[in-house]
Amino acid sequence: MVPKAYQPRHRANDRATKQEGSLKVGWDDKLENKKDEAKGAAKEQLGKATDDEQMQREGKTDQAKSNLKQAGEKVKDAFRKD
């Protein structure tokens, strides 16, 4: 039996296969951003609970990245609706 070639599971590959007019495009990205925001908030709270300043910073950074991505999605939505 010949092993299959390794194919990384990367979000960029998923985006390339989605149709641009599909509602799934926006919702998947928005859901992913919300998940990242919640993960960042959890990291920040865990850092506070354990008095780990680095984890707190990582959590805040994750939340900031997620917020920027969400802002980008809102801009894309505004152009799609016009």
Residue, then its C-alpha position, 0 to 999 in steps of 0.5 A: m500500500v502506497p501512503k498518501a502525500y501529506q496534505p496540511r489542513h490549513r484554513a487558507n485551503d478551505r477559503a480557496t475552495k469556497q464560492e465567493g457568493s456563498l453565505k458560508v464564506g462569511w459565517d465560517d470566518k466570523l465563527e472562527n474569529k469568535k472562537d479565537e476571541a473566546k480562546g484569548a479571553a480564556k487565556e487572559q483569565l487563566g493568566k490572571a488566576t495563575d498570576d502569569e503575565q505572559m499568558q495575560r498578554e497572549g490572551k489580550t493579543d489573541q483578542a486584539k487579532s480576533n477583533l481586527k479580523q472581525a473588523g475586516e469581515k465587516v468591511k467585506d460584508a459592507f462591500r458585498k451588500d452594495 
